[in-house]
Amino acid sequence: MKAHHSFAPTPPLGWNSWDCYGASVREEEVRQNALYMSKYLKEYGWEYIVVDIQWYEPNAKSDIYNPFAELVMDEYGRLMPCEKRFPSSANKMGFKPLADFVHSLGLKFGIHILRGVPRYAVLKRLPVYGTNLTCADICDTTSYCEWNTDMFGVDPNKVGAQEYYDSIISLYAEWGVDYIKVDDISRPYRKGETELIRKAIDKTGRPIVLSLSPGAAPIGEAQHLINHANMWRMSDDFWDNWKQLYDTFELCSMWNERSTIGAWPDCDMLPLGRIGIRSHHGDRYTRFTKDEQMTLMALWCIFRSPLMFGGDMVYNDEWTLGLMTNTDLLRMVKHGSNVRELVRTKNYAVWTSVDDENKNVYLAQFNISENKLTLKTSLDELGIAGEVTITDVFSKESKKVSDKVVSEVPPHGVKAYKILK
């Protein structure tokens, strides 16, 4: 077990601004979501409030990036929050006032960054903090993001590369950042820059959770990912359509045995509630049906993916809040062990896990077809003998079974049970 694994002993649970606001989230929206989480979700283990991409871009309006935008940065090429969108960052305070507010609610604060160094810092040859080098000396102009023009990559073999990452990560630690989502780093997988970031975090002495995006992260690098990150994306951005949810079953199957405590394969965000508020996808409530939402939550939780809610939580209805506070689902993600996919065909999948505290068994029978199915799982497959009581995770109805669990499952739906031992 690596030291950084203690930073996320269970999969992180939180909120991220991307699905609802793209690159344009504003401070008051972050604060309102933090207040909501503190009031309704903190007691259930939800704790991270994460500001996604381009908090340093004055003219960001949606999830469509302005090409070659002039970004807010300090004299060392370190990106700074835009005061127009984050008023508390004035007077070079950065995110410290916002992080302090989040911490005052008993929550944790996170930010998104793109790997590398700002292009304008390179063009202006700004100095690397604490060195006699410039940002132009440590960059690789042939390494850049295909979908965003803000950054050049850092060449990990150049003198000053580690010092540059040290300079930005130490600044984030001073602000009180608890979680960093690094983008454009895992597809293709940038091992060298990942190692620089890991070292920079460790030097701060602050337990900052490291998340890598986007996917698909290369499964052949699973051990390197485990050794350097706390979570990494298995897929590209996940949205509210059935095809992507169907495909996630395959990804979970591939990655299930390639995680460890403190290092979690990530199914990506939960596009639930009100999303797309400032997005080309369109302002809407999730297009997932209620059956599909239950399937999504059951899969993410029994697989033990991090849970990052994507909707603006202020607009949550009782149904959505109920999903987020379902105690059995949350026990799966926090206390699951011996997680297994028992079977998967093109029409259905069955997963199980064991609660590591009370040894209750969880069973999820997924109908991933277009027709209603009767699904059967024998207790023998679950290592259970004799009569047991099973409780539906969603309806909370209980019954006794002595041979097998038989369920009528709607298309795109799930039946999930807690089995008392």
C-alpha positions as CSV (number, residue, x, y, z in Angstrom):
1,M,0.0,0.0,0.0
2,K,1.3,3.4,-1.0
3,A,1.2,6.3,1.4
4,H,-1.2,8.3,-0.8
5,H,-3.7,5.4,-0.7
6,S,-4.6,6.6,2.9
7,F,-5.9,9.8,1.3
8,A,-8.9,7.9,-0.2
9,P,-9.5,4.7,1.8
10,T,-13.0,4.5,0.3
11,P,-14.1,5.9,-3.0
12,P,-14.5,9.7,-2.8
13,L,-18.1,11.1,-2.9
14,G,-18.7,14.6,-4.0
15,W,-20.0,17.1,-6.5
16,N,-18.4,18.4,-9.7
17,S,-19.5,21.5,-11.6
18,W,-18.9,20.2,-15.2
19,D,-22.2,18.5,-16.0
20,C,-24.2,21.5,-15.1
21,Y,-22.0,24.5,-15.9
22,G,-19.2,23.3,-18.2
23,A,-16.3,25.7,-17.9
24,S,-18.4,28.6,-16.6
25,V,-19.3,27.9,-13.0
26,R,-19.3,30.9,-10.7
27,E,-18.5,31.2,-7.0
28,E,-22.1,31.7,-5.8
29,E,-23.1,28.5,-7.6
30,V,-20.3,26.6,-5.9
31,R,-21.2,28.0,-2.5
32,Q,-24.9,27.1,-3.0
33,N,-24.0,23.5,-3.8
34,A,-21.7,23.3,-0.8
35,L,-24.5,24.5,1.4
36,Y,-26.8,21.9,0.0
37,M,-24.3,19.1,0.5
38,S,-23.6,20.2,4.1
39,K,-27.3,20.3,4.9
40,Y,-28.5,17.1,3.1
41,L,-25.6,14.9,2.2
42,K,-22.7,15.3,4.6
43,E,-24.0,12.9,7.1
44,Y,-24.1,10.2,4.4
45,G,-20.4,10.6,3.5
46,W,-20.6,13.1,0.6
47,E,-17.8,15.6,1.2
48,Y,-16.0,16.9,-1.9
49,I,-17.0,20.2,-3.7
50,V,-15.0,20.3,-7.0
51,V,-14.6,23.3,-9.3
52,D,-14.1,21.9,-12.8
53,I,-12.1,23.3,-15.8
54,Q,-11.2,26.9,-16.7
55,W,-11.8,28.7,-13.4
56,Y,-9.0,31.0,-14.7
57,E,-10.9,31.9,-18.0
58,P,-12.7,35.3,-17.7
59,N,-15.0,34.8,-20.7
60,A,-16.0,31.1,-20.3
61,K,-19.7,30.8,-20.9
62,S,-20.5,27.1,-21.4
63,D,-18.7,23.8,-22.1
64,I,-17.5,25.2,-25.4
65,Y,-14.0,26.5,-25.0
66,N,-12.8,29.9,-26.4
67,P,-9.8,29.1,-28.5
68,F,-6.5,30.6,-27.3
69,A,-8.2,32.5,-24.5
70,E,-6.1,34.9,-22.4
71,L,-6.0,33.3,-19.0
72,V,-5.6,34.8,-15.5
73,M,-2.2,33.9,-14.1
74,D,0.5,35.2,-11.7
75,E,4.0,36.3,-12.6
76,Y,5.2,32.7,-12.5
77,G,2.8,31.3,-15.0
78,R,0.6,29.8,-12.3
79,L,-3.1,30.0,-13.2
80,M,-5.3,32.0,-10.8
81,P,-9.1,32.1,-10.3
82,C,-10.8,34.8,-12.4
83,E,-12.0,37.5,-10.0
84,K,-15.0,38.3,-12.2
85,R,-16.4,34.8,-11.6
86,F,-14.8,34.2,-8.1
87,P,-14.9,37.5,-6.3
88,S,-13.3,36.2,-3.1
89,S,-10.1,35.4,-5.0
90,A,-9.3,39.2,-5.3
91,N,-6.0,40.5,-3.9
92,K,-4.1,37.4,-4.9
93,M,-6.1,35.3,-2.4
94,G,-6.7,32.5,-5.0
95,F,-9.1,29.9,-3.9
96,K,-8.3,30.1,-0.2
97,P,-11.4,32.1,0.8
98,L,-13.7,29.6,-1.1
99,A,-11.8,26.6,0.3
100,D,-12.1,28.1,3.8
101,F,-15.9,28.4,3.3
102,V,-16.2,24.8,2.1
103,H,-14.1,23.7,5.1
104,S,-16.2,25.7,7.5
105,L,-19.1,23.5,6.4
106,G,-17.2,20.3,7.3
107,L,-16.6,19.5,3.6
108,K,-13.5,19.3,1.3
109,F,-12.5,21.4,-1.7
110,G,-11.3,20.4,-5.1
111,I,-10.2,21.8,-8.4
112,H,-9.7,20.7,-12.0
113,I,-6.4,21.4,-13.8
114,L,-5.1,20.5,-17.2
115,R,-1.6,19.0,-17.3
116,G,1.2,21.2,-18.4
117,V,2.0,24.9,-18.5
118,P,-0.1,27.8,-19.9
119,R,0.8,28.6,-23.5
120,Y,0.9,32.3,-22.7
121,A,3.3,31.6,-19.8
122,V,5.6,30.0,-22.4
123,L,5.2,32.7,-25.0
124,K,5.9,35.4,-22.4
125,R,8.8,33.3,-21.0
126,L,7.6,33.8,-17.4
127,P,9.9,32.5,-14.7
128,V,9.4,29.2,-13.0
129,Y,8.9,30.0,-9.3
130,G,12.1,29.4,-7.3
131,T,14.4,28.8,-10.3
132,N,16.4,30.7,-12.9
133,L,14.4,29.0,-15.6
134,T,11.4,30.1,-17.6
135,C,8.2,28.3,-18.6
136,A,9.6,28.1,-22.1
137,D,12.5,26.0,-20.8
138,I,10.4,23.3,-19.3
139,C,7.6,22.9,-21.9
140,D,7.1,20.5,-24.8
141,T,5.3,22.4,-27.6
142,T,4.6,19.2,-29.4
143,S,2.6,17.9,-26.5
144,Y,-0.8,19.6,-26.2
145,C,-4.4,18.8,-25.6
146,E,-6.5,18.0,-28.6
147,W,-9.7,19.6,-27.4
148,N,-8.4,22.6,-25.4
149,T,-5.8,25.2,-26.4
150,D,-4.8,26.5,-22.9
151,M,-1.7,24.5,-22.3
152,F,1.5,23.0,-23.6
153,G,2.8,19.8,-21.9
154,V,5.7,19.8,-19.5
155,D,8.7,17.7,-20.6
156,P,9.3,15.5,-17.6
157,N,13.0,15.0,-18.6
158,K,13.8,18.8,-18.6
159,V,15.5,20.5,-15.7
160,G,12.9,22.6,-13.9
161,A,9.9,20.3,-14.8
162,Q,9.6,19.0,-11.3
163,E,10.0,22.5,-9.9
164,Y,7.2,23.8,-12.0
165,Y,4.8,21.2,-10.8
166,D,6.0,21.7,-7.2
167,S,5.2,25.4,-7.6
168,I,1.6,25.0,-8.7
169,I,0.8,22.1,-6.3
170,S,2.3,23.9,-3.3
171,L,0.2,26.9,-4.2
172,Y,-3.0,24.7,-4.3
173,A,-2.0,23.3,-0.9
174,E,-1.6,26.8,0.5
175,W,-5.2,27.5,-0.7
176,G,-6.4,24.4,1.1
177,V,-7.2,22.2,-1.9
178,D,-8.0,18.6,-0.9
179,Y,-8.6,17.1,-4.3
180,I,-7.1,17.7,-7.8
181,K,-8.6,16.4,-11.0
182,V,-5.9,16.4,-13.6
183,D,-7.2,16.3,-17.2
184,D,-5.6,15.4,-20.5
185,I,-3.3,13.0,-18.7
186,S,-4.6,9.5,-19.1
187,R,-5.5,9.2,-22.8
188,P,-2.8,8.9,-23.9
189,Y,-1.3,8.1,-20.5
190,R,1.4,10.6,-19.6
191,K,3.4,8.6,-17.1
192,G,6.2,11.2,-16.7
193,E,3.9,14.1,-15.8
194,T,1.9,11.8,-13.6
195,E,5.0,11.0,-11.6
196,L,5.9,14.7,-11.3
197,I,2.5,15.5,-9.9
198,R,2.6,12.6,-7.5
199,K,6.0,13.8,-6.2
200,A,4.7,17.4,-6.0
201,I,1.7,16.4,-3.9
202,D,3.8,14.3,-1.6
203,K,6.2,17.2,-1.0
204,T,3.3,19.4,0.3
205,G,2.5,17.0,3.1
206,R,-1.2,17.6,2.5
207,P,-3.4,14.6,1.8
208,I,-4.6,15.8,-1.6
209,V,-6.6,13.2,-3.6
210,L,-5.4,12.8,-7.2
211,S,-7.9,12.0,-9.9
212,L,-6.8,11.4,-13.5
213,S,-8.9,12.1,-16.7
214,P,-10.2,11.4,-19.2
215,G,-10.5,7.7,-20.1
216,A,-10.0,5.3,-21.3
217,A,-7.0,4.9,-19.1
218,P,-4.8,2.0,-20.4
219,I,-5.5,-1.1,-18.5
220,G,-1.9,-2.3,-19.2
221,E,-0.8,0.6,-16.9
222,A,-3.0,-0.4,-14.0
223,Q,-0.1,-0.9,-11.6
224,H,1.4,2.5,-12.5
225,L,-2.0,4.1,-12.0
226,I,-2.4,2.4,-8.6
227,N,1.2,3.5,-7.6
228,H,0.6,7.2,-8.4
229,A,-3.1,8.1,-8.3
230,N,-6.2,7.7,-6.1
231,M,-8.7,7.4,-9.0
232,W,-8.6,7.3,-12.8
233,R,-11.2,7.3,-15.5
234,M,-12.2,4.2,-17.3
235,S,-14.1,6.0,-20.1
236,D,-14.5,9.3,-21.9
237,D,-17.0,11.7,-20.5
238,F,-20.1,9.8,-19.4
239,W,-23.5,11.4,-20.2
240,D,-27.2,10.4,-19.8
241,N,-27.6,7.9,-22.6
242,W,-28.3,4.2,-22.4
243,K,-25.5,3.2,-24.8
244,Q,-22.8,4.6,-22.5
245,L,-24.4,3.0,-19.5
246,Y,-24.6,-0.4,-21.3
247,D,-20.9,-0.1,-22.3
248,T,-19.9,0.6,-18.7
249,F,-20.7,-2.9,-17.7
250,E,-17.9,-4.1,-19.9
251,L,-15.5,-1.5,-18.4
252,C,-16.4,-2.6,-14.9
253,S,-15.8,-6.2,-15.8
254,M,-12.3,-5.4,-17.2
255,W,-11.2,-3.2,-14.2
256,N,-12.8,-5.0,-11.3
257,E,-9.7,-6.9,-10.2
258,R,-7.4,-4.0,-10.9
259,S,-8.1,-1.7,-8.0
260,T,-7.0,-1.6,-4.4
261,I,-7.9,0.3,-1.2
262,G,-7.1,3.9,-2.0
263,A,-6.8,3.5,-5.8
264,W,-10.1,3.4,-7.6
265,P,-11.1,2.9,-11.2
266,D,-13.6,5.6,-12.0
267,C,-16.9,5.2,-13.9
268,D,-17.1,9.0,-14.3
269,M,-19.7,11.5,-13.0
270,L,-23.3,10.9,-12.3
271,P,-25.3,12.9,-14.9
272,L,-28.4,13.1,-12.6
273,G,-30.7,15.8,-11.5
274,R,-30.6,19.1,-13.4
275,I,-27.6,19.1,-15.9
276,G,-26.5,21.0,-19.0
277,I,-27.6,24.4,-17.5
278,R,-24.9,26.2,-19.4
279,S,-23.9,23.5,-22.0
280,H,-24.4,22.8,-25.7
281,H,-26.1,19.6,-24.5
282,G,-29.0,21.7,-23.4
283,D,-30.5,22.6,-20.0
284,R,-32.5,19.6,-18.8
285,Y,-33.1,17.1,-16.1
286,T,-31.4,13.8,-16.7
287,R,-32.6,11.8,-19.7
288,F,-32.2,8.6,-17.8
289,T,-35.4,6.9,-16.8
290,K,-35.9,6.1,-13.1
291,D,-35.0,2.4,-13.9
292,E,-31.9,3.5,-15.6
293,Q,-31.0,5.8,-12.7
294,M,-31.3,2.9,-10.3
295,T,-29.2,0.8,-12.6
296,L,-26.5,3.5,-12.8
297,M,-26.3,4.0,-9.0
298,A,-26.4,0.2,-8.3
299,L,-23.5,-0.5,-10.8
300,W,-21.4,2.5,-9.6
301,C,-21.9,1.5,-6.0
302,I,-21.4,-2.3,-6.1
303,F,-18.4,-1.8,-8.3
304,R,-17.0,0.8,-5.8
305,S,-16.5,3.6,-8.2
306,P,-16.0,7.1,-6.9
307,L,-19.3,9.0,-7.0
308,M,-19.2,12.6,-8.4
309,F,-22.7,14.1,-8.8
310,G,-23.0,16.2,-11.9
311,G,-26.3,18.1,-11.5
312,D,-26.8,21.3,-9.7
313,M,-27.9,19.9,-6.4
314,V,-30.0,22.9,-5.4
315,Y,-32.6,21.7,-7.9
316,N,-32.7,18.1,-6.7
317,D,-36.1,16.5,-6.2
318,E,-36.9,14.0,-3.6
319,W,-36.3,11.1,-6.0
320,T,-32.7,12.3,-6.8
321,L,-31.9,13.0,-3.1
322,G,-33.2,9.6,-2.2
323,L,-30.8,7.9,-4.6
324,M,-27.9,9.9,-3.1
325,T,-28.9,9.0,0.4
326,N,-29.8,5.4,0.0
327,T,-27.9,3.8,2.8
328,D,-27.6,0.4,1.3
329,L,-26.1,1.8,-1.9
330,L,-23.7,3.8,0.1
331,R,-22.7,0.8,2.2
332,M,-21.8,-1.0,-1.1
333,V,-19.5,1.7,-2.2
334,K,-17.9,2.3,1.3
335,H,-17.8,-1.2,2.7
336,G,-17.9,-3.6,-0.2
337,S,-15.5,-6.4,-0.4
338,N,-15.1,-9.6,-2.5
339,V,-16.7,-7.7,-5.4
340,R,-17.6,-10.1,-8.1
341,E,-19.4,-10.1,-11.5
342,L,-21.1,-13.5,-11.3
343,V,-22.4,-13.5,-14.9
344,R,-22.8,-11.1,-17.9
345,T,-24.4,-11.7,-21.2
346,K,-25.7,-9.3,-23.8
347,N,-29.0,-9.2,-21.9
348,Y,-28.2,-9.3,-18.2
349,A,-25.5,-9.0,-15.6
350,V,-25.3,-10.1,-12.0
351,W,-22.9,-8.6,-9.4
352,T,-22.4,-9.3,-5.7
353,S,-20.3,-8.0,-2.8
354,V,-19.9,-8.5,0.9
355,D,-20.2,-5.8,3.5
356,D,-16.8,-5.8,5.2
357,E,-18.3,-4.8,8.6
358,N,-21.4,-6.9,9.1
359,K,-20.8,-9.5,6.4
360,N,-24.2,-9.0,4.8
361,V,-24.2,-9.9,1.1
362,Y,-25.3,-7.5,-1.6
363,L,-26.8,-8.8,-4.9
364,A,-27.6,-6.7,-8.0
365,Q,-29.4,-8.3,-10.9
366,F,-29.3,-6.1,-13.9
367,N,-31.5,-6.3,-17.0
368,I,-29.5,-4.6,-19.8
369,S,-31.9,-5.8,-22.5
370,E,-34.9,-4.1,-24.1
371,N,-37.5,-6.6,-22.7
372,K,-38.6,-7.6,-19.2
373,L,-36.6,-10.6,-17.8
374,T,-36.9,-13.1,-15.0
375,L,-33.5,-13.3,-13.4
376,K,-32.5,-16.1,-11.0
377,T,-29.5,-16.3,-8.7
378,S,-28.9,-19.3,-6.5
379,L,-27.8,-18.8,-2.9
380,D,-25.1,-21.3,-3.5
381,E,-23.4,-18.9,-6.0
382,L,-23.4,-16.4,-3.1
383,G,-21.8,-18.8,-0.6
384,I,-25.1,-18.9,1.4
385,A,-26.8,-22.0,2.8
386,G,-30.3,-22.1,4.4
387,E,-33.1,-19.7,4.6
388,V,-32.2,-16.0,4.6
389,T,-34.0,-12.6,4.6
390,I,-33.5,-10.4,1.6
391,T,-34.4,-6.7,1.5
392,D,-34.9,-4.7,-1.7
393,V,-32.3,-1.9,-1.6
394,F,-34.8,0.5,-3.3
395,S,-38.2,-0.4,-2.1
396,K,-37.0,-1.7,1.3
397,E,-39.5,-4.6,1.1
398,S,-38.3,-7.8,2.7
399,K,-39.0,-11.5,2.1
400,K,-37.5,-14.9,3.0
401,V,-35.8,-17.2,0.5
402,S,-34.2,-20.5,0.9
403,D,-32.9,-21.6,-2.5
404,K,-32.6,-18.8,-5.0
405,V,-33.4,-15.1,-5.6
406,V,-35.9,-14.7,-8.4
407,S,-36.7,-11.3,-9.7
408,E,-38.9,-9.7,-12.4
409,V,-36.6,-7.0,-13.8
410,P,-37.8,-4.3,-16.2
411,P,-35.8,-3.4,-19.3
412,H,-32.7,-1.3,-18.4
413,G,-33.6,-1.9,-14.7
414,V,-32.1,-3.6,-11.7
415,K,-33.2,-5.5,-8.6
416,A,-30.7,-5.0,-5.8
417,Y,-30.9,-6.8,-2.5
418,K,-29.3,-6.8,0.9
419,I,-29.1,-10.4,2.2
420,L,-28.9,-10.8,5.9
421,K,-26.5,-13.5,7.1
